[in-house]
């Protein structure tokens, strides 16, 4: 969708709860049209003053989606304790926060019957699948720079790749493969494949070839194995010049528009299925 055809955007402040904590956010809605889909944005691991990802939420809303974005627990106007550790317990708690957000948009009067989904960014690639597994009505999931690897593998890779100037997964492929063959594993490691192997909802991974934070080649190989083993609902796309997160140098418009078109397609399919009496499931 071109900028000139974008919708004007309305917003509503929302407060919702999980595990005794009040989470503060904003729901952005396209004005004048029924949203094509409603999504919850799932945070990365960074800790700025606020993690509402407002610019992305407003852009998605202007392209016809309802978007809930909120301050991560312990950040901004949300209560609770910031989860500064990476382990299954922290990811599960954050996933339950995202699942509570899905309930908020599912109960909104303007969003009855609108397909709901998750967009997880970076660490959100570990968190969003857990949230989807807890939310059977979730229609789709997008994971932007979402790792399909263990915590140990991500830490080992990023410590190595961030020392390489102008990193590219293609130029450094042989060195990366050697490095990843001898990863020291943590006793509290987390492997996303356990939950991913249980999910049947349409899911898209968007990667960048210059991502020096997560091992993209390894993640792609894991996805291809999952697809071969029966998860035909999984898809991925690698943008060779893309970096980590949402700062894709030179390819952000292409990656963003690819994601938007994909969401519209899967949401339309989900809406038709529900309209014909079918059910959504994870």
Secondary structure, DSSP 8 states (H G I E B T S, - for coil): --GGG---EEEEEEEEEETTEEEEEEEEEETTS--SEEEEEE--S---S----HHHHHHHHHTTEEEEEE--TTSTT--S----S-SHHHHHHHHHHHHHHHHHHHT-GGGTT--EEEEEETTHHHHHHHHHHT-TTEEEEEEET---SBHHHHHHHHHHHTTSTT--TTTTHHHHHHHHTT----TT--BTHHHHTT--SEEEEEEETT-SSS-HHHHHHHHHHHHHTT-TTEEEEEETT--STT--TTTHHHHHHHHHHHHHHHHHHHHHHHHTT-----
